Amino acid sequence: MAPMGNPSLHQAQQHYDAAFHLLTVTYPSVQDPKLLLAVIHNLAKALEAAVDVLLGKQGDNPVKAAAQATPFDEKMRLFRATYVPGHFSPGHVY
């Protein structure tokens, strides 16, 4: 796949693609449960990179700066505070 404009978005897509390949191609052939941990790891990395993309779209705002070097739980708190009230049902975002 061709690189996208945003490096975090490209990274999210790469992690997702890796997880998809491991789950649908590699795991059925090898059937090693350790591969499932790699799938979960790649999905977590994809989610984190996707949240970085969404928080980065906030422009010159403290949310963007804070998202660059914070732990994932803090990024999710910022995501919930920024996007959930106007765009998502609170029950859909944990």
N, C-alpha and C positions, 0 to 999 in steps of 0.2 A: 504494500500500500504506500502511496506517495505521502511524504511528510506534510502535515497540516501547518497552518500559520502559527499556531500557539504550541510552544514546546510541551507544556503540561498536557494539552489535549492529545498531542502525538504520543506522549508517554502513557496516558490513560488508554489509548487505543492499543498500543503495543502490549500492555499488561493484560488487557481484556483478550486480545487475540491469542496470547500465550496460554491463558487459562482455558480458553475455548479449545485450543488445539490439544492441550494436555488431557482435557476431559473427554473430548470426542474422538480423538485419534490415538493418542499414546496410552491412556489408561485402559481402554478396551483390549488393546493388544497385550499389554504387560500385566495388567491387573495387580499392580503394587499399590497398596493403600497409602504409601508415602507420597505418591503422586497427587493424591487428593489434598495433602497439605500444601503442595506447590500450587494447586488450583486456587485454594483459599488465599494463599499469600498473594498471588497475582491479582485476584479479584479485590483484595484489600488495597493493594497499590493502585489499581485502576480507579477505585472509588476515591482514594485520597487525591490523586491527580485531577480527577473530575471536579472535586470540591475546590481544589486550588484554582481551576479555570473559572468556576462560577464566582469565587471570591475575588479573583483578579479582575473581573469585569466591573468592579465597583468604582473604577476611576481613581482619582487622587483622594482617597478616603482612608482613614485609619484601618478599616477592615482589610484593605489590600495589603498594607504594610504588615499588619499583624499576622496575616495568613502565611506569609513567606517563611517564618521560622518558628511556628508554634506546633505543639503536639496535635495529633489528629483529633483528640476529644475537644480541644479548644477550637479547632477549625470547624468541627460540627456544631459547636455552640454558636459560633459566628454565622454559620450557614443558617441555622434555625432562626436566629434573631433577624437575619437579613432577608431571607426568602420565604420562610414558612408563613408569616402573617398574610402576605398578599398573594401567594402563588400555590400553596399546598394546604391540604387539610392537615392539621396538627397530628392526627392519628397516623398519617402515612410516613412521618419522619421521626425517627427515634433519636 
